[in-house]
């Protein structure tokens, strides 16, 4: 296969329009996709055509960012409303076998004890816990518990640290 001026001009024109190498090969006829890519590279045509994977990955990343932004806003507003509400229904102790999708699965006590049970209140949609236990389970991001007492380093350890 040889590239004559007509085919080269057609390649430049179609490449500039943004056609894929496969489309260009099909339109020109008698050449492969790889031949089109090779010739475009030798002619130093701009590489503005993105591959399918590059465009699909970009779309995927953009959609993930949008979803995470929506989730963040929704989650924050859900918890704000929980903090304002303070009327929690009474506990409805349930054993493991009695739990269903709509009951709070917060464990009370230790599993080895006979008095162990699950909260059993009605859980919120898309969560495994009731309003009260959601406040325990999901802490706001960036807020760590403040340390009330600072432990002092024993003197002999302090000396070893300084000497090291």
Protein Blocks (a to p, Z undefined) as FASTA:
>chain_A
ZZdfklmmmmmmmmmnopafklmmmmnooiafklmmmmmmmnopafkbccfklmmmmmmm
mmmmmmmmmmmmmmmmmmmmmmmpmcdcddddddfklpcfkbcfbdedjfkbmkbcceki
acdehiabdfklmmmmmccehiacddfbdcdddfklmmmmmmZZ
